[in-house]
Amino acid sequence: MDVLEALSQALFCTSLGPDLSSSVDEIRSCVLHQLGSDLDGSCARHVAGAAGTDAAGHDRRMAWCRQMIRLAFYSQATPRSA
């Protein structure tokens, strides 16, 4: 599993979602907390279970998670001069 996928799965297992307006800092914080607290691998089981019970919903949420992870962890936004 690559880093993008691991971070996306961690976000998938949080209470954040596309219907909430979450800041980049909130996304980072929740993802890092999830990674640090998932010592038994329950997040991966949750993601797999969601794929089995609602494949379309899983795919939509995972697409949103990947998009948010790219924004929160991979974006190289440069501040603009005023």
All heavy atoms as a GROMACS GRO file, in nm:
protein
  608
    1MET      N    1   0.085  -0.117   0.000
    1MET     CA    2   0.000   0.000   0.000
    1MET      C    3   0.090   0.124   0.000
    1MET      O    4   0.184   0.132   0.078
    1MET     CB    5  -0.089  -0.002   0.124
    1MET     CG    6  -0.175   0.120   0.137
    1MET     SD    7  -0.279   0.130   0.286
    1MET     CE    8  -0.341  -0.032   0.307
    2ASP      N    9   0.059   0.218  -0.087
    2ASP     CA   10   0.140   0.340  -0.092
    2ASP      C   11   0.088   0.441   0.011
    2ASP      O   12  -0.014   0.422   0.076
    2ASP     CB   13   0.144   0.398  -0.233
    2ASP     CG   14   0.009   0.451  -0.281
    2ASP    OD1   15  -0.089   0.452  -0.206
    2ASP    OD2   16   0.002   0.494  -0.397
    3VAL      N   17   0.163   0.549   0.028
    3VAL     CA   18   0.132   0.650   0.129
    3VAL      C   19  -0.003   0.716   0.101
    3VAL      O   20  -0.084   0.735   0.193
    3VAL     CB   21   0.245   0.756   0.137
    3VAL    CG1   22   0.207   0.868   0.231
    3VAL    CG2   23   0.375   0.690   0.181
    4LEU      N   24  -0.031   0.751  -0.024
    4LEU     CA   25  -0.159   0.813  -0.058
    4LEU      C   26  -0.275   0.723  -0.016
    4LEU      O   27  -0.373   0.768   0.043
    4LEU     CB   28  -0.167   0.845  -0.208
    4LEU     CG   29  -0.301   0.898  -0.257
    4LEU    CD1   30  -0.337   1.031  -0.191
    4LEU    CD2   31  -0.300   0.912  -0.409
    5GLU      N   32  -0.263   0.595  -0.044
    5GLU     CA   33  -0.370   0.501  -0.010
    5GLU      C   34  -0.385   0.487   0.142
    5GLU      O   35  -0.496   0.484   0.194
    5GLU     CB   36  -0.344   0.365  -0.074
    5GLU     CG   37  -0.464   0.274  -0.072
    5GLU     CD   38  -0.583   0.326  -0.151
    5GLU    OE1   39  -0.568   0.408  -0.243
    5GLU    OE2   40  -0.696   0.283  -0.120
    6ALA      N   41  -0.273   0.481   0.214
    6ALA     CA   42  -0.279   0.468   0.360
    6ALA      C   43  -0.343   0.592   0.423
    6ALA      O   44  -0.428   0.580   0.512
    6ALA     CB   45  -0.138   0.447   0.416
    7LEU      N   46  -0.305   0.709   0.377
    7LEU     CA   47  -0.364   0.832   0.429
    7LEU      C   48  -0.512   0.842   0.392
    7LEU      O   49  -0.595   0.885   0.473
    7LEU     CB   50  -0.289   0.955   0.377
    7LEU     CG   51  -0.143   0.969   0.423
    7LEU    CD1   52  -0.076   1.085   0.349
    7LEU    CD2   53  -0.135   0.988   0.573
    8SER      N   54  -0.547   0.800   0.271
    8SER     CA   55  -0.686   0.803   0.227
    8SER      C   56  -0.772   0.709   0.310
    8SER      O   57  -0.885   0.743   0.348
    8SER     CB   58  -0.696   0.766   0.078
    8SER     OG   59  -0.627   0.860  -0.001
    9GLN      N   60  -0.720   0.590   0.340
    9GLN     CA   61  -0.794   0.498   0.425
    9GLN      C   62  -0.814   0.555   0.565
    9GLN      O   63  -0.921   0.540   0.624
    9GLN     CB   64  -0.724   0.363   0.433
    9GLN     CG   65  -0.744   0.279   0.311
    9GLN     CD   66  -0.697   0.135   0.330
    9GLN    OE1   67  -0.665   0.092   0.441
    9GLN    NE2   68  -0.694   0.061   0.221
   10ALA      N   69  -0.712   0.620   0.616
   10ALA     CA   70  -0.724   0.682   0.749
   10ALA      C   71  -0.834   0.788   0.748
   10ALA      O   72  -0.916   0.794   0.840
   10ALA     CB   73  -0.591   0.741   0.792
   11LEU      N   74  -0.838   0.872   0.645
   11LEU     CA   75  -0.942   0.974   0.636
   11LEU      C   76  -1.079   0.909   0.621
   11LEU      O   77  -1.177   0.955   0.679
   11LEU     CB   78  -0.914   1.068   0.518
   11LEU     CG   79  -1.017   1.180   0.496
   11LEU    CD1   80  -1.036   1.265   0.621
   11LEU    CD2   81  -0.975   1.266   0.377
   12PHE      N   82  -1.088   0.801   0.545
   12PHE     CA   83  -1.213   0.728   0.526
   12PHE      C   84  -1.272   0.687   0.661
   12PHE      O   85  -1.395   0.686   0.678
   12PHE     CB   86  -1.185   0.603   0.441
   12PHE     CG   87  -1.307   0.532   0.390
   12PHE    CD1   88  -1.349   0.552   0.260
   12PHE    CD2   89  -1.377   0.443   0.470
   12PHE    CE1   90  -1.461   0.484   0.210
   12PHE    CE2   91  -1.488   0.376   0.422
   12PHE     CZ   92  -1.531   0.397   0.291
   13CYS      N   93  -1.186   0.655   0.756
   13CYS     CA   94  -1.231   0.605   0.886
   13CYS      C   95  -1.262   0.714   0.988
   13CYS      O   96  -1.297   0.683   1.101
   13CYS     CB   97  -1.126   0.510   0.943
   13CYS     SG   98  -1.114   0.358   0.846
   14THR      N   99  -1.251   0.839   0.948
   14THR     CA  100  -1.284   0.948   1.038
   14THR      C  101  -1.430   0.988   1.018
   14THR      O  102  -1.498   0.941   0.928
   14THR     CB  103  -1.195   1.071   1.014
   14THR    OG1  104  -1.229   1.131   0.889
   14THR    CG2  105  -1.047   1.035   1.018
   15SER      N  106  -1.476   1.081   1.101
   15SER     CA  107  -1.613   1.130   1.088
   15SER      C  108  -1.624   1.242   0.985
   15SER      O  109  -1.734   1.288   0.956
   15SER     CB  110  -1.663   1.181   1.224
   15SER     OG  111  -1.581   1.287   1.269
   16LEU      N  112  -1.511   1.284   0.928
   16LEU     CA  113  -1.515   1.389   0.827
   16LEU      C  114  -1.574   1.334   0.698
   16LEU      O  115  -1.563   1.214   0.670
   16LEU     CB  116  -1.374   1.442   0.798
   16LEU     CG  117  -1.300   1.503   0.916
   16LEU    CD1  118  -1.162   1.550   0.872
   16LEU    CD2  119  -1.378   1.617   0.976
   17GLY      N  120  -1.635   1.420   0.621
   17GLY     CA  121  -1.694   1.376   0.495
   17GLY      C  122  -1.720   1.491   0.402
   17GLY      O  123  -1.706   1.608   0.440
   18PRO      N  124  -1.758   1.461   0.280
   18PRO     CA  125  -1.779   1.564   0.178
   18PRO      C  126  -1.893   1.660   0.212
   18PRO      O  127  -1.897   1.771   0.160
   18PRO     CB  128  -1.809   1.486   0.051
   18PRO     CG  129  -1.833   1.346   0.091
   18PRO     CD  130  -1.777   1.328   0.228
   19ASP      N  131  -1.981   1.620   0.300
   19ASP     CA  132  -2.093   1.707   0.337
   19ASP      C  133  -2.053   1.809   0.444
   19ASP      O  134  -2.130   1.898   0.476
   19ASP     CB  135  -2.211   1.624   0.384
   19ASP     CG  136  -2.174   1.528   0.496
   19ASP    OD1  137  -2.058   1.484   0.501
   19ASP    OD2  138  -2.262   1.499   0.580
   20LEU      N  139  -1.934   1.798   0.498
   20LEU     CA  140  -1.884   1.892   0.598
   20LEU      C  141  -1.777   1.980   0.534
   20LEU      O  142  -1.704   1.935   0.447
   20LEU     CB  143  -1.821   1.816   0.715
   20LEU     CG  144  -1.910   1.715   0.786
   20LEU    CD1  145  -1.828   1.634   0.885
   20LEU    CD2  146  -2.023   1.786   0.856
   21SER      N  147  -1.770   2.102   0.577
   21SER     CA  148  -1.660   2.185   0.526
   21SER      C  149  -1.547   2.180   0.628
   21SER      O  150  -1.551   2.247   0.729
   21SER     CB  151  -1.706   2.327   0.498
   21SER     OG  152  -1.804   2.370   0.586
   22SER      N  153  -1.451   2.095   0.599
   22SER     CA  154  -1.336   2.075   0.687
   22SER      C  155  -1.216   2.149   0.633
   22SER      O  156  -1.191   2.149   0.513
   22SER     CB  157  -1.303   1.926   0.696
   22SER     OG  158  -1.415   1.853   0.737
   23SER      N  159  -1.141   2.208   0.723
   23SER     CA  160  -1.019   2.278   0.682
   23SER      C  161  -0.909   2.176   0.655
   23SER      O  162  -0.915   2.060   0.700
   23SER     CB  163  -0.974   2.374   0.791
   23SER     OG  164  -0.924   2.303   0.903
   24VAL      N  165  -0.808   2.220   0.585
   24VAL     CA  166  -0.692   2.135   0.557
   24VAL      C  167  -0.626   2.094   0.688
   24VAL      O  168  -0.588   1.978   0.706
   24VAL     CB  169  -0.593   2.210   0.464
   24VAL    CG1  170  -0.461   2.137   0.454
   24VAL    CG2  171  -0.655   2.230   0.327
   25ASP      N  172  -0.618   2.186   0.783
   25ASP     CA  173  -0.558   2.154   0.913
   25ASP      C  174  -0.640   2.049   0.988
   25ASP      O  175  -0.585   1.960   1.051
   25ASP     CB  176  -0.544   2.280   0.998
   25ASP     CG  177  -0.436   2.373   0.948
   25ASP    OD1  178  -0.342   2.326   0.879
   25ASP    OD2  179  -0.444   2.494   0.976
   26GLU      N  180  -0.773   2.058   0.979
   26GLU     CA  181  -0.859   1.960   1.045
   26GLU      C  182  -0.842   1.822   0.981
   26GLU      O  183  -0.835   1.721   1.050
   26GLU     CB  184  -1.005   2.004   1.037
   26GLU     CG  185  -1.099   1.917   1.113
   26GLU     CD  186  -1.242   1.967   1.111
   26GLU    OE1  187  -1.275   2.058   1.034
   26GLU    OE2  188  -1.322   1.911   1.188
   27ILE      N  189  -0.832   1.819   0.849
   27ILE     CA  190  -0.811   1.693   0.779
   27ILE      C  191  -0.679   1.631   0.821
   27ILE      O  192  -0.672   1.513   0.856
   27ILE     CB  193  -0.818   1.712   0.626
   27ILE    CG1  194  -0.962   1.744   0.585
   27ILE    CG2  195  -0.765   1.590   0.552
   27ILE    CD1  196  -0.977   1.792   0.443
   28ARG      N  197  -0.573   1.711   0.821
   28ARG     CA  198  -0.442   1.659   0.862
   28ARG      C  199  -0.447   1.603   1.004
   28ARG      O  200  -0.397   1.494   1.032
   28ARG     CB  201  -0.337   1.770   0.855
   28ARG     CG  202  -0.293   1.804   0.718
   28ARG     CD  203  -0.179   1.907   0.725
   28ARG     NE  204  -0.156   1.966   0.595
   28ARG     CZ  205  -0.155   2.096   0.570
   28ARG    NH1  206  -0.174   2.183   0.668
   28ARG    NH2  207  -0.133   2.141   0.449
   29SER      N  208  -0.505   1.680   1.095
   29SER     CA  209  -0.512   1.641   1.234
   29SER      C  210  -0.589   1.510   1.252
   29SER      O  211  -0.543   1.419   1.323
   29SER     CB  212  -0.578   1.752   1.316
   29SER     OG  213  -0.592   1.714   1.450
   30CYS      N  214  -0.704   1.499   1.188
   30CYS     CA  215  -0.785   1.377   1.200
   30CYS      C  216  -0.714   1.255   1.140
   30CYS      O  217  -0.718   1.146   1.198
   30CYS     CB  218  -0.921   1.397   1.133
   30CYS     SG  219  -1.033   1.499   1.230
   31VAL      N  220  -0.649   1.274   1.027
   31VAL     CA  221  -0.578   1.164   0.962
   31VAL      C  222  -0.462   1.116   1.050
   31VAL      O  223  -0.445   0.996   1.072
   31VAL     CB  224  -0.529   1.204   0.822
   31VAL    CG1  225  -0.429   1.105   0.766
   31VAL    CG2  226  -0.648   1.219   0.726
   32LEU      N  227  -0.384   1.210   1.100
   32LEU     CA  228  -0.270   1.171   1.184
   32LEU      C  229  -0.317   1.105   1.313
   32LEU      O  230  -0.257   1.007   1.359
   32LEU     CB  231  -0.182   1.292   1.211
   32LEU     CG  232  -0.114   1.349   1.086
   32LEU    CD1  233  -0.036   1.476   1.121
   32LEU    CD2  234  -0.025   1.247   1.018
   33HIS      N  235  -0.426   1.154   1.371
   33HIS     CA  236  -0.482   1.091   1.491
   33HIS      C  237  -0.528   0.948   1.459
   33HIS      O  238  -0.501   0.855   1.535
   33HIS     CB  239  -0.599   1.172   1.546
   33HIS     CG  240  -0.666   1.105   1.661
   33HIS    ND1  241  -0.612   1.104   1.788
   33HIS    CD2  242  -0.781   1.035   1.668
   33HIS    CE1  243  -0.692   1.035   1.867
   33HIS    NE2  244  -0.796   0.992   1.798
   34GLN      N  245  -0.596   0.932   1.348
   34GLN     CA  246  -0.645   0.798   1.308
   34GLN      C  247  -0.528   0.702   1.288
   34GLN      O  248  -0.532   0.588   1.333
   34GLN     CB  249  -0.729   0.807   1.181
   34GLN     CG  250  -0.780   0.676   1.129
   34GLN     CD  251  -0.874   0.606   1.226
   34GLN    OE1  252  -0.954   0.670   1.294
   34GLN    NE2  253  -0.865   0.475   1.233
   35LEU      N  254  -0.424   0.748   1.219
   35LEU     CA  255  -0.308   0.663   1.197
   35LEU      C  256  -0.243   0.621   1.328
   35LEU      O  257  -0.202   0.506   1.344
   35LEU     CB  258  -0.205   0.735   1.109
   35LEU     CG  259  -0.241   0.750   0.962
   35LEU    CD1  260  -0.139   0.840   0.894
   35LEU    CD2  261  -0.250   0.616   0.892
   36GLY      N  262  -0.236   0.713   1.422
   36GLY     CA  263  -0.173   0.684   1.550
   36GLY      C  264  -0.256   0.599   1.644
   36GLY      O  265  -0.202   0.536   1.735
   37SER      N  266  -0.386   0.594   1.621
   37SER     CA  267  -0.472   0.521   1.713
   37SER      C  268  -0.521   0.387   1.658
   37SER      O  269  -0.584   0.310   1.730
   37SER     CB  270  -0.593   0.608   1.751
   37SER     OG  271  -0.672   0.636   1.638
   38ASP      N  272  -0.492   0.358   1.534
   38ASP     CA  273  -0.541   0.234   1.472
   38ASP      C  274  -0.437   0.123   1.486
   38ASP      O  275  -0.380   0.076   1.388
   38ASP     CB  276  -0.575   0.258   1.325
   38ASP     CG  277  -0.641   0.137   1.261
   38ASP    OD1  278  -0.714   0.064   1.331
   38ASP    OD2  279  -0.618   0.114   1.141
   39LEU      N  280  -0.416   0.079   1.609
   39LEU     CA  281  -0.312  -0.020   1.635
   39LEU      C  282  -0.353  -0.162   1.597
   39LEU      O  283  -0.268  -0.247   1.578
   39LEU     CB  284  -0.271  -0.014   1.782
   39LEU     CG  285  -0.222   0.124   1.829
   39LEU    CD1  286  -0.192   0.121   1.978
   39LEU    CD2  287  -0.101   0.168   1.749
   40ASP      N  288  -0.482  -0.187   1.586
   40ASP     CA  289  -0.529  -0.322   1.557
   40ASP      C  290  -0.572  -0.342   1.412
   40ASP      O  291  -0.621  -0.448   1.375
   40ASP     CB  292  -0.642  -0.361   1.651
   40ASP     CG  293  -0.767  -0.276   1.632
   40ASP    OD1  294  -0.763  -0.178   1.554
   40ASP    OD2  295  -0.870  -0.306   1.696
   41GLY      N  296  -0.556  -0.240   1.328
   41GLY     CA  297  -0.592  -0.254   1.187
   41GLY      C  298  -0.740  -0.247   1.159
   41GLY      O  299  -0.785  -0.287   1.052
   42SER      N  300  -0.818  -0.197   1.254
   42SER     CA  301  -0.964  -0.193   1.236
   42SER      C  302  -1.005  -0.099   1.124
   42SER      O  303  -1.109  -0.121   1.060
   42SER     CB  304  -1.034  -0.155   1.366
   42SER     OG  305  -0.993  -0.028   1.410
   43CYS      N  306  -0.926   0.002   1.095
   43CYS     CA  307  -0.960   0.094   0.986
   43CYS      C  308  -0.960   0.021   0.852
   43CYS      O  309  -1.054   0.036   0.773
   43CYS     CB  310  -0.864   0.212   0.984
   43CYS     SG  311  -0.901   0.332   0.855
   44ALA      N  312  -0.859  -0.057   0.827
   44ALA     CA  313  -0.853  -0.132   0.700
   44ALA      C  314  -0.972  -0.227   0.688
   44ALA      O  315  -1.030  -0.240   0.579
   44ALA     CB  316  -0.722  -0.209   0.690
   45ARG      N  317  -1.011  -0.289   0.798
   45ARG     CA  318  -1.129  -0.376   0.795
   45ARG      C  319  -1.256  -0.296   0.768
   45ARG      O  320  -1.344  -0.342   0.696
   45ARG     CB  321  -1.141  -0.455   0.926
   45ARG     CG  322  -1.036  -0.565   0.938
   45ARG     CD  323  -1.063  -0.658   1.054
   45ARG     NE  324  -1.064  -0.592   1.184
   45ARG     CZ  325  -0.957  -0.560   1.255
   45ARG    NH1  326  -0.836  -0.588   1.208
   45ARG    NH2  327  -0.968  -0.502   1.372
   46HIS      N  328  -1.265  -0.177   0.825
   46HIS     CA  329  -1.382  -0.090   0.802
   46HIS      C  330  -1.391  -0.051   0.655
   46HIS      O  331  -1.498  -0.057   0.595
   46HIS     CB  332  -1.373   0.035   0.890
   46HIS     CG  333  -1.475   0.137   0.860
   46HIS    ND1  334  -1.608   0.123   0.892
   46HIS    CD2  335  -1.465   0.258   0.798
   46HIS    CE1  336  -1.675   0.229   0.852
   46HIS    NE2  337  -1.591   0.312   0.795
   47VAL      N  338  -1.280  -0.012   0.596
   47VAL     CA  339  -1.278   0.027   0.454
   47VAL      C  340  -1.317  -0.092   0.366
   47VAL      O  341  -1.400  -0.078   0.275
   47VAL     CB  342  -1.140   0.082   0.413
   47VAL    CG1  343  -1.132   0.107   0.264
   47VAL    CG2  344  -1.111   0.213   0.488
   48ALA      N  345  -1.262  -0.208   0.395
   48ALA     CA  346  -1.296  -0.328   0.317
   48ALA      C  347  -1.443  -0.364   0.334
   48ALA      O  348  -1.510  -0.402   0.237
   48ALA     CB  349  -1.207  -0.445   0.360
   49GLY      N  350  -1.494  -0.352   0.454
   49GLY     CA  351  -1.635  -0.382   0.479
   49GLY      C  352  -1.727  -0.288   0.405
   49GLY      O  353  -1.829  -0.329   0.348
   50ALA      N  354  -1.689  -0.160   0.400
   50ALA     CA  355  -1.770  -0.061   0.328
   50ALA      C  356  -1.771  -0.093   0.179
   50ALA      O  357  -1.874  -0.077   0.112
   50ALA     CB  358  -1.715   0.079   0.352
   51ALA      N  359  -1.660  -0.140   0.127
   51ALA     CA  360  -1.653  -0.177  -0.015
   51ALA      C  361  -1.746  -0.294  -0.043
   51ALA      O  362  -1.808  -0.301  -0.150
   51ALA     CB  363  -1.510  -0.212  -0.054
   52GLY      N  364  -1.760  -0.384   0.052
   52GLY     CA  365  -1.844  -0.501   0.033
   52GLY      C  366  -1.992  -0.473   0.048
   52GLY      O  367  -2.075  -0.536  -0.017
   53THR      N  368  -2.026  -0.379   0.134
   53THR     CA  369  -2.168  -0.353   0.160
   53THR      C  370  -2.227  -0.244   0.072
   53THR      O  371  -2.347  -0.245   0.045
   53THR     CB  372  -2.192  -0.315   0.307
   53THR    OG1  373  -2.114  -0.200   0.339
   53THR    CG2  374  -2.156  -0.430   0.399
   54ASP      N  375  -2.145  -0.148   0.030
   54ASP     CA  376  -2.194  -0.038  -0.054
   54ASP      C  377  -2.080   0.008  -0.144
   54ASP      O  378  -2.015   0.108  -0.120
   54ASP     CB  379  -2.243   0.078   0.034
   54ASP     CG  380  -2.295   0.197  -0.045
   54ASP    OD1  381  -2.313   0.186  -0.168
   54ASP    OD2  382  -2.316   0.304   0.017
   55ALA      N  383  -2.057  -0.067  -0.250
   55ALA     CA  384  -1.942  -0.041  -0.338
   55ALA      C  385  -1.947   0.099  -0.398
   55ALA      O  386  -1.844   0.168  -0.402
   55ALA     CB  387  -1.936  -0.146  -0.449
   56ALA      N  388  -2.061   0.144  -0.441
   56ALA     CA  389  -2.071   0.278  -0.502
   56ALA      C  390  -2.043   0.386  -0.399
   56ALA      O  391  -1.970   0.482  -0.426
   56ALA     CB  392  -2.208   0.297  -0.566
   57GLY      N  393  -2.100   0.372  -0.279
   57GLY     CA  394  -2.074   0.469  -0.173
   57GLY      C  395  -1.929   0.469  -0.130
   57GLY      O  396  -1.869   0.574  -0.106
   58HIS      N  397  -1.871   0.349  -0.122
   58HIS     CA  398  -1.729   0.336  -0.089
   58HIS      C  399  -1.644   0.408  -0.193
   58HIS      O  400  -1.553   0.484  -0.160
   58HIS     CB  401  -1.690   0.188  -0.082
   58HIS     CG  402  -1.542   0.165  -0.083
   58HIS    ND1  403  -1.470   0.154  -0.200
   58HIS    CD2  404  -1.454   0.152   0.019
   58HIS    CE1  405  -1.343   0.137  -0.170
   58HIS    NE2  406  -1.331   0.134  -0.038
   59ASP      N  407  -1.674   0.386  -0.320
   59ASP     CA  408  -1.594   0.448  -0.427
   59ASP      C  409  -1.605   0.600  -0.424
   59ASP      O  410  -1.504   0.670  -0.442
   59ASP     CB  411  -1.636   0.394  -0.564
   59ASP     CG  412  -1.600   0.247  -0.582
   59ASP    OD1  413  -1.523   0.193  -0.500
   59ASP    OD2  414  -1.650   0.187  -0.679
   60ARG      N  415  -1.725   0.652  -0.400
   60ARG     CA  416  -1.742   0.798  -0.392
   60ARG      C  417  -1.664   0.856  -0.274
   60ARG      O  418  -1.595   0.956  -0.287
   60ARG     CB  419  -1.890   0.835  -0.379
   60ARG     CG  420  -1.967   0.831  -0.508
   60ARG     CD  421  -2.106   0.893  -0.494
   60ARG     NE  422  -2.185   0.832  -0.386
   60ARG     CZ  423  -2.256   0.722  -0.399
   60ARG    NH1  424  -2.259   0.657  -0.514
   60ARG    NH2  425  -2.326   0.675  -0.296
   61ARG      N  426  -1.677   0.791  -0.158
   61ARG     CA  427  -1.608   0.842  -0.039
   61ARG      C  428  -1.457   0.831  -0.057
   61ARG      O  429  -1.383   0.922  -0.021
   61ARG     CB  430  -1.653   0.766   0.086
   61ARG     CG  431  -1.584   0.816   0.212
   61ARG     CD  432  -1.657   0.772   0.337
   61ARG     NE  433  -1.586   0.810   0.458
   61ARG     CZ  434  -1.587   0.930   0.513
   61ARG    NH1  435  -1.657   1.027   0.457
   61ARG    NH2  436  -1.519   0.956   0.623
   62MET      N  437  -1.409   0.720  -0.112
   62MET     CA  438  -1.264   0.704  -0.130
   62MET      C  439  -1.211   0.806  -0.230
   62MET      O  440  -1.101   0.859  -0.212
   62MET     CB  441  -1.230   0.562  -0.173
   62MET     CG  442  -1.081   0.532  -0.172
   62MET     SD  443  -0.996   0.568  -0.015
   62MET     CE  444  -1.047   0.431   0.085
   63ALA      N  445  -1.286   0.837  -0.334
   63ALA     CA  446  -1.244   0.940  -0.430
   63ALA      C  447  -1.232   1.074  -0.359
   63ALA      O  448  -1.135   1.149  -0.380
   63ALA     CB  449  -1.340   0.948  -0.547
   64TRP      N  450  -1.329   1.106  -0.274
   64TRP     CA  451  -1.323   1.230  -0.197
   64TRP      C  452  -1.202   1.228  -0.103
   64TRP      O  453  -1.130   1.328  -0.094
   64TRP     CB  454  -1.453   1.249  -0.116
   64TRP     CG  455  -1.446   1.366  -0.024
   64TRP    CD1  456  -1.468   1.497  -0.056
   64TRP    CD2  457  -1.412   1.365   0.115
   64TRP    NE1  458  -1.450   1.576   0.054
   64TRP    CE2  459  -1.416   1.497   0.161
   64TRP    CE3  460  -1.380   1.263   0.204
   64TRP    CZ2  461  -1.388   1.531   0.293
   64TRP    CZ3  462  -1.352   1.298   0.336
   64TRP    CH2  463  -1.356   1.430   0.379
   65CYS      N  464  -1.179   1.115  -0.036
   65CYS     CA  465  -1.065   1.104   0.055
   65CYS      C  466  -0.933   1.128  -0.018
   65CYS      O  467  -0.847   1.203   0.030
   65CYS     CB  468  -1.064   0.966   0.122
   65CYS     SG  469  -1.196   0.939   0.241
   66ARG      N  470  -0.916   1.065  -0.134
   66ARG     CA  471  -0.791   1.084  -0.210
   66ARG      C  472  -0.774   1.230  -0.250
   66ARG      O  473  -0.664   1.285  -0.242
   66ARG     CB  474  -0.791   0.995  -0.332
   66ARG     CG  475  -0.770   0.849  -0.300
   66ARG     CD  476  -0.759   0.763  -0.425
   66ARG     NE  477  -0.755   0.623  -0.390
   66ARG     CZ  478  -0.854   0.538  -0.414
   66ARG    NH1  479  -0.963   0.577  -0.476
   66ARG    NH2  480  -0.842   0.412  -0.377
   67GLN      N  481  -0.882   1.293  -0.292
   67GLN     CA  482  -0.876   1.434  -0.331
   67GLN      C  483  -0.835   1.521  -0.212
   67GLN      O  484  -0.749   1.610  -0.223
   67GLN     CB  485  -1.012   1.478  -0.386
   67GLN     CG  486  -1.016   1.622  -0.428
   67GLN     CD  487  -1.156   1.663  -0.474
   67GLN    OE1  488  -1.254   1.592  -0.455
   67GLN    NE2  489  -1.165   1.778  -0.536
   68MET      N  490  -0.893   1.496  -0.096
   68MET     CA  491  -0.862   1.576   0.023
   68MET      C  492  -0.720   1.549   0.072
   68MET      O  493  -0.651   1.641   0.117
   68MET     CB  494  -0.963   1.546   0.135
   68MET     CG  495  -1.103   1.594   0.106
   68MET     SD  496  -1.115   1.773   0.081
   68MET     CE  497  -1.124   1.783  -0.097
   69ILE      N  498  -0.674   1.425   0.062
   69ILE     CA  499  -0.537   1.392   0.104
   69ILE      C  500  -0.438   1.463   0.013
   69ILE      O  501  -0.338   1.519   0.060
   69ILE     CB  502  -0.514   1.240   0.106
   69ILE    CG1  503  -0.598   1.175   0.216
   69ILE    CG2  504  -0.366   1.207   0.119
   69ILE    CD1  505  -0.569   1.225   0.357
   70ARG      N  506  -0.464   1.463  -0.116
   70ARG     CA  507  -0.374   1.536  -0.208
   70ARG      C  508  -0.369   1.683  -0.170
   70ARG      O  509  -0.262   1.745  -0.170
   70ARG     CB  510  -0.419   1.518  -0.352
   70ARG     CG  511  -0.388   1.382  -0.409
   70ARG     CD  512  -0.426   1.373  -0.558
   70ARG     NE  513  -0.414   1.238  -0.606
   70ARG     CZ  514  -0.517   1.154  -0.624
   70ARG    NH1  515  -0.641   1.194  -0.601
   70ARG    NH2  516  -0.496   1.031  -0.665
   71LEU      N  517  -0.484   1.740  -0.138
   71LEU     CA  518  -0.490   1.881  -0.101
   71LEU      C  519  -0.419   1.907   0.031
   71LEU      O  520  -0.341   2.001   0.044
   71LEU     CB  521  -0.637   1.925  -0.093
   71LEU     CG  522  -0.662   2.069  -0.054
   71LEU    CD1  523  -0.612   2.164  -0.162
   71LEU    CD2  524  -0.812   2.090  -0.030
   72ALA      N  525  -0.444   1.822   0.131
   72ALA     CA  526  -0.391   1.846   0.265
   72ALA      C  527  -0.244   1.810   0.282
   72ALA      O  528  -0.173   1.875   0.358
   72ALA     CB  529  -0.474   1.765   0.366
   73PHE      N  530  -0.196   1.709   0.208
   73PHE     CA  531  -0.060   1.661   0.230
   73PHE      C  532   0.035   1.681   0.112
   73PHE      O  533   0.155   1.679   0.130
   73PHE     CB  534  -0.061   1.512   0.268
   73PHE     CG  535  -0.116   1.486   0.405
   73PHE    CD1  536  -0.251   1.459   0.423
   73PHE    CD2  537  -0.034   1.488   0.515
   73PHE    CE1  538  -0.303   1.434   0.550
   73PHE    CE2  539  -0.083   1.462   0.642
   73PHE     CZ  540  -0.219   1.436   0.659
   74TYR      N  541  -0.019   1.695  -0.007
   74TYR     CA  542   0.067   1.699  -0.126
   74TYR      C  543   0.065   1.834  -0.197
   74TYR      O  544   0.144   1.856  -0.287
   74TYR     CB  545   0.027   1.590  -0.226
   74TYR     CG  546   0.054   1.450  -0.176
   74TYR    CD1  547  -0.043   1.379  -0.107
   74TYR    CD2  548   0.176   1.389  -0.200
   74TYR    CE1  549  -0.019   1.251  -0.061
   74TYR    CE2  550   0.200   1.261  -0.155
   74TYR     CZ  551   0.103   1.193  -0.086
   74TYR     OH  552   0.128   1.066  -0.041
   75SER      N  553  -0.027   1.919  -0.162
   75SER     CA  554  -0.040   2.048  -0.233
   75SER      C  555   0.079   2.138  -0.200
   75SER      O  556   0.120   2.150  -0.085
   75SER     CB  557  -0.170   2.118  -0.190
   75SER     OG  558  -0.180   2.242  -0.255
   76GLN      N  559   0.132   2.198  -0.301
   76GLN     CA  560   0.244   2.291  -0.286
   76GLN      C  561   0.197   2.433  -0.313
   76GLN      O  562   0.257   2.506  -0.392
   76GLN     CB  563   0.359   2.254  -0.379
   76GLN     CG  564   0.420   2.118  -0.352
   76GLN     CD  565   0.488   2.115  -0.216
   76GLN    OE1  566   0.550   2.209  -0.172
   76GLN    NE2  567   0.474   2.002  -0.147
   77ALA      N  568   0.086   2.469  -0.252
   77ALA     CA  569   0.029   2.602  -0.275
   77ALA      C  570   0.129   2.710  -0.234
   77ALA      O  571   0.190   2.703  -0.129
   77ALA     CB  572  -0.100   2.618  -0.197
   78THR      N  573   0.145   2.806  -0.320
   78THR     CA  574   0.233   2.918  -0.293
   78THR      C  575   0.150   3.041  -0.264
   78THR      O  576   0.062   3.075  -0.340
   78THR     CB  577   0.321   2.947  -0.417
   78THR    OG1  578   0.388   2.826  -0.453
   78THR    CG2  579   0.423   3.055  -0.388
   79PRO      N  580   0.178   3.109  -0.151
   79PRO     CA  581   0.100   3.229  -0.121
   79PRO      C  582   0.120   3.335  -0.229
   79PRO      O  583   0.231   3.352  -0.281
   79PRO     CB  584   0.158   3.279   0.012
   79PRO     CG  585   0.242   3.167   0.063
   79PRO     CD  586   0.276   3.078  -0.052
   80ARG      N  587   0.013   3.400  -0.266
   80ARG     CA  588   0.021   3.506  -0.367
   80ARG      C  589   0.051   3.638  -0.302
   80ARG      O  590   0.009   3.666  -0.190
   80ARG     CB  591  -0.111   3.515  -0.442
   80ARG     CG  592  -0.140   3.394  -0.524
   80ARG     CD  593  -0.272   3.414  -0.595
   80ARG     NE  594  -0.305   3.293  -0.667
   80ARG     CZ  595  -0.331   3.289  -0.796
   80ARG    NH1  596  -0.329   3.399  -0.867
   80ARG    NH2  597  -0.359   3.177  -0.856
   81SER      N  598   0.122   3.721  -0.374
   81SER     CA  599   0.151   3.856  -0.325
   81SER      C  600   0.026   3.940  -0.340
   81SER      O  601  -0.047   3.929  -0.436
   81SER     CB  602   0.264   3.920  -0.405
   81SER     OG  603   0.379   3.841  -0.395
   82ALA      N  604   0.004   4.026  -0.244
   82ALA     CA  605  -0.116   4.112  -0.248
   82ALA      C  606  -0.091   4.235  -0.331
   82ALA      O  607   0.014   4.276  -0.358
   82ALA     CB  608  -0.157   4.151  -0.107
   0.00000   0.00000   0.00000
